[in-house]
Amino acid sequence: MWDPDKYLDYADLRARPFHDLVARIGASSPRRVTDLGCGPGNLTASLRDRWPAAALECSDSSPEMVAAARARGLDATLLDVRDWQPAPDTDVVVSNAVLQWVPDHAALLRRWAASLPEGAWLAVQVPGNFNAPSHALTRELAASPEWASHLSDVVLREGDAVSAPAEYADLLADVGCTVDAWETTYVQPLRGPSPVLEWIAGTALRPIRAALPDSEWERFRADLAPRLDAAYPTRADGVTWFEFRRVFFVARISA
């Protein structure tokens, strides 16, 4: 289960990759713009502002996120991204921080590229920090004798959950697309007690939160917090730097 309010913690910092991604889409007057994995809809609304004449389609696999997006006035639908099929007039597809949850999403990308009309834009961003201390320490704790039996059914994303920019570029170029692929590491200034724990609580820790009752969840947080605090020390001015690597690619569908 996703918590829209928790996800919106640090909303401005979380939005930076989305805006950097969308800025590289060259569509001037698309007929239909689709946001796959719209979350609470705060960023989807900016697509409506950029292309007001386009039909705006948005979906998410979380009922809580769909409800939050609808509360913002968006006609969001509940949909697993793997089940999406593009309408014939789909000229822009945006998928922001979604495909890392989908095993073998390379096949999905090939299918989308084959189904979209000539000239359409496919823009994707995924996190590339699965080997960072924030995620490695979480997996280490979850696999420890203390927690392994509680979390035996939980799948946490490993470093191979996403590919390198060049691999995505190859994949889409091989099916005839023109591709722009890159990566960025944002050095995010976080504040407050255990800020990295609070940052990942709304995303990477979601499977663990869903698997544990409230009391055990609080105990897991208490075990993880000092590990993260040691890996991400707080400066004298109260800032904790958090390296936030993201992988991007924008593909233009060719004939």
C-alpha positions in Angstrom: 0.0 0.0 0.0 1.2 3.5 -0.9 0.8 6.4 1.4 0.3 9.6 -0.8 1.0 11.9 2.1 4.3 10.2 3.0 5.3 10.1 -0.7 4.8 13.9 -0.9 7.4 14.5 1.9 10.2 16.4 0.2 7.9 16.8 -2.8 10.0 19.6 -4.4 13.2 17.5 -4.3 11.4 14.4 -5.6 10.0 16.4 -8.5 13.3 17.5 -9.9 13.9 14.3 -12.0 10.4 14.5 -13.4 10.9 18.1 -14.6 14.3 17.3 -16.0 12.8 14.3 -17.9 9.8 16.2 -19.3 12.0 19.1 -20.4 13.7 16.8 -23.0 10.4 15.9 -24.7 10.1 17.9 -27.9 6.4 17.4 -28.6 4.7 20.7 -29.5 1.0 19.8 -29.9 0.4 16.1 -28.9 -3.0 14.7 -29.3 -2.8 12.5 -26.2 -0.4 12.6 -23.2 -0.2 9.6 -20.9 1.3 9.4 -17.4 1.9 5.8 -16.4 2.3 5.7 -12.6 0.9 9.1 -11.9 1.1 8.8 -8.1 -0.9 11.5 -6.2 -1.1 13.5 -9.4 0.9 16.5 -8.3 3.3 16.2 -11.3 0.7 15.0 -13.8 -1.0 18.3 -13.4 2.1 20.0 -14.9 1.6 17.9 -18.0 -1.9 19.3 -18.3 -0.4 22.8 -18.0 2.2 22.3 -20.6 -0.1 20.7 -23.2 -3.6 22.0 -22.4 -5.1 21.0 -25.7 -4.1 17.3 -25.3 -6.2 14.6 -23.9 -4.6 13.7 -20.6 -4.6 10.0 -19.6 -3.1 8.9 -16.2 -3.1 5.8 -14.2 -1.5 4.1 -11.2 -1.6 0.6 -9.6 -2.3 2.0 -6.1 -5.9 2.7 -5.1 -4.6 5.3 -2.6 -2.6 7.1 -5.2 -5.5 7.0 -7.7 -7.8 8.5 -5.1 -5.3 11.3 -4.4 -4.9 12.1 -8.1 -8.7 12.2 -8.5 -8.9 14.6 -5.6 -6.7 16.9 -7.6 -9.2 16.9 -10.4 -7.5 14.3 -12.6 -9.4 11.4 -14.3 -7.0 8.8 -13.0 -7.6 5.1 -13.5 -6.5 2.1 -11.5 -4.2 0.1 -13.8 -1.1 -2.1 -13.7 1.5 -0.5 -16.0 2.0 -4.0 -17.6 -1.6 -4.0 -18.8 -1.5 -0.6 -20.5 -2.1 -0.4 -24.2 -1.6 2.9 -26.1 -4.5 4.5 -27.8 -3.9 5.2 -31.5 -3.5 9.0 -30.8 -0.9 8.6 -28.0 1.9 11.1 -28.8 3.6 11.4 -25.4 4.1 8.7 -22.7 5.8 9.6 -19.4 6.7 6.9 -16.9 8.4 8.5 -13.8 9.9 6.2 -11.1 7.8 3.2 -12.0 9.6 0.6 -14.1 12.1 -0.3 -11.3 9.2 -2.2 -9.8 8.6 -4.2 -13.0 10.9 -7.2 -13.6 11.9 -7.6 -17.3 10.6 -4.2 -18.2 12.9 -4.3 -21.2 10.2 -6.4 -22.9 7.6 -3.9 -21.9 9.6 -1.1 -23.5 9.9 -3.0 -26.7 6.2 -3.6 -26.8 5.4 0.1 -26.2 7.8 1.2 -28.9 6.2 -1.2 -31.4 2.7 0.0 -30.4 3.1 3.8 -30.4 2.5 5.9 -33.5 5.3 7.2 -35.6 6.7 10.4 -34.0 5.5 9.6 -30.5 7.7 10.3 -27.5 8.5 7.8 -24.7 10.1 9.4 -21.7 11.2 7.3 -18.7 13.0 7.9 -15.5 14.0 5.3 -12.9 16.1 5.4 -9.7 19.6 4.2 -10.1 20.7 4.1 -6.4 19.9 0.5 -5.4 23.5 -0.1 -4.4 23.7 3.1 -2.3 24.0 2.7 1.5 20.3 3.7 1.9 19.2 0.5 0.0 22.1 -1.8 0.8 21.7 -1.2 4.6 18.0 -1.8 4.3 18.5 -5.2 2.5 21.2 -6.1 5.0 19.0 -5.5 8.0 16.0 -7.2 6.4 18.1 -10.3 5.8 19.6 -10.3 9.3 18.6 -13.1 11.8 16.5 -10.6 13.7 14.3 -9.8 10.7 14.6 -12.5 8.0 11.7 -14.6 9.3 9.4 -11.6 9.5 10.3 -10.4 5.9 10.8 -13.7 4.1 8.2 -12.9 1.5 9.3 -9.3 0.9 11.2 -8.6 -2.3 13.5 -5.6 -2.2 15.0 -4.2 -5.3 18.6 -5.1 -6.0 21.2 -3.2 -8.2 20.0 -5.1 -11.3 16.5 -3.7 -11.0 17.3 -1.2 -13.7 19.9 -0.9 -16.5 22.5 1.6 -17.3 21.6 4.5 -19.7 23.6 3.0 -22.5 21.7 -0.3 -22.2 18.4 1.5 -22.5 19.7 3.5 -25.4 20.8 0.2 -27.2 17.5 -1.4 -26.5 15.4 1.3 -28.0 17.8 2.1 -30.9 17.6 -1.5 -31.9 13.9 -1.2 -32.4 14.3 1.9 -34.5 14.0 4.8 -32.1 16.0 7.9 -31.8 17.2 7.9 -28.2 18.5 10.5 -25.7 19.8 8.7 -22.5 21.6 10.0 -19.5 22.0 9.8 -15.7 22.1 12.5 -13.0 23.1 12.3 -9.4 21.3 14.9 -7.4 22.9 15.8 -4.0 19.8 16.5 -2.0 19.9 18.6 1.1 17.8 16.8 3.8 17.0 18.1 7.2 15.4 16.8 10.4 16.0 13.7 12.5 17.0 10.6 10.5 16.2 12.3 7.2 17.3 9.5 4.9 15.1 7.1 6.8 12.2 9.5 6.3 13.0 9.9 2.6 13.0 6.2 1.8 10.1 5.4 4.1 7.7 6.6 1.3 9.3 4.5 -1.4 12.0 1.9 -0.9 10.7 0.8 2.5 7.1 0.5 1.3 7.3 -3.4 0.9 8.6 -3.7 4.4 6.0 -1.4 5.8 3.3 -3.4 4.1 4.6 -6.7 5.6 4.8 -5.6 9.2 2.3 -4.7 11.9 2.6 -1.2 13.3 4.7 -2.2 16.4 7.2 -4.3 14.3 7.4 -1.5 11.7 8.4 1.0 14.4 11.0 -1.5 15.7 12.4 -2.0 12.2 12.7 1.8 11.8 14.4 2.0 15.1 17.0 -0.6 14.0 17.6 1.0 10.7 17.8 4.6 11.7 21.2 4.6 13.4 22.7 2.6 10.5 21.5 5.2 8.0 22.5 8.1 10.3 26.1 6.7 10.4 26.2 6.3 6.6 24.8 9.8 6.1 26.2 12.1 8.7 24.6 15.4 9.5 26.6 18.5 9.0 27.0 21.2 11.7 24.5 23.3 9.9 21.8 20.6 10.1 22.0 19.5 6.5 22.4 15.8 5.5 23.6 15.3 1.9 21.8 12.5 0.1 23.1 11.3 -3.2 20.1 10.5 -5.4 21.2 8.9 -8.7 18.6 8.7 -11.5 18.6 7.1 -15.0 16.7 8.8 -17.8 15.9 8.1 -21.4 13.7 9.8 -24.0 12.9 7.9 -27.2 11.3 9.2 -30.4 9.4 6.5 -32.3 10.5 6.1 -35.9 8.6 4.7 -38.8 
